[in-house]
Amino acid sequence: MSQYAMIIDLEKCIGCHACAVACRAEWEVPIGKDSEDRDQQRNWVKRLGPAKTPHGMSYTYYPGLCNHCNEPSCVEACPYDIESRTFVDQKTGKKVTMDVSATWKDPFNGTVQINKEGCWGCGACADACPYEARYVNEEGDEPKADKCTFCVERLAVGKQPACVQTCLAGARIFGDLSDPNSEVSKYVKKGAVGLESSAVKIGPNVRYFGNKRDMSLLTTTCTPLTMPVADVNMRRLLMGRLAKSTFKGVKNFALIGMAGSFLIKDSEQDQDSQE
């Protein structure tokens, strides 16, 4: 199996935001936040510093996106009913049938994708992501989860992901980690790393490369230190099932998201009172 991956070279990134703008234009990403106060974005660039690190002063950027993890927590959190789907390898024509929910990890290229027709827009997957790389797009008739897809539609016709093609400095490198001769594999051999902590080890396939001071600032400020609370995911799962059984056919699911947020707040208050 291939594993598509992306390298962000901090020594080249100039923080111009061309990648984020290209992504928003390519996929018509709405501006603003969803009902859970998450930024609606597939791709972002955050400024870090100037700040002191053990290796000197650093001023750098955090270009982020879905990490297309080896063990994506969003897939497990999806409450949509399991269904059998057949996937086809575009290179070899090989077919694999899998039982999946509305979000899954592709068996041939390792990307994490969303079935927009099946998604209920409940937000469980977004809550489960420790990188906050998902949001719920509430424009249109029904809310749907959305995120970076590594532009698989562009890859299918021989193009690069929009952010990679647009990067003015060549700071984004895309390729197949299963190929030891690919540029992404060469960067990993040089020391490119994913943002992982002792509590968050799910195999991110977006890796970062840079000098010691910039990498120190990035990893200490942007590495997730905890996995999302399981209780929240369970309540989202319950809301998803409620959406299917009770609200089937209702086009505006925003009320479901609001109800889910009230449940989460109640749960947090209960925990506080117990403490």
Secondary structure as GFF3:
##gff-version 3
##sequence-region A 1 275
A	DSSP	beta_strand	4	9	.	.	.	ID=ss1
A	DSSP	alpha_helix	18	27	.	.	.	ID=ss2
A	DSSP	beta_strand	43	53	.	.	.	ID=ss3
A	DSSP	beta_strand	56	65	.	.	.	ID=ss4
A	DSSP	alpha_helix	73	77	.	.	.	ID=ss5
A	DSSP	beta_strand	83	88	.	.	.	ID=ss6
A	DSSP	beta_strand	95	100	.	.	.	ID=ss7
A	DSSP	beta_strand	103	105	.	.	.	ID=ss8
A	DSSP	beta_strand	112	114	.	.	.	ID=ss9
A	DSSP	alpha_helix	124	128	.	.	.	ID=ss10
A	DSSP	beta_strand	135	137	.	.	.	ID=ss11
A	DSSP	beta_strand	144	146	.	.	.	ID=ss12
A	DSSP	alpha_helix	152	155	.	.	.	ID=ss13
A	DSSP	alpha_helix	162	166	.	.	.	ID=ss14
A	DSSP	beta_strand	172	176	.	.	.	ID=ss15
A	DSSP	alpha_helix	183	190	.	.	.	ID=ss16
A	DSSP	beta_strand	206	209	.	.	.	ID=ss17
A	DSSP	alpha_helix	212	222	.	.	.	ID=ss18
A	DSSP	alpha_helix	230	246	.	.	.	ID=ss19
A	DSSP	alpha_helix	254	274	.	.	.	ID=ss20
###
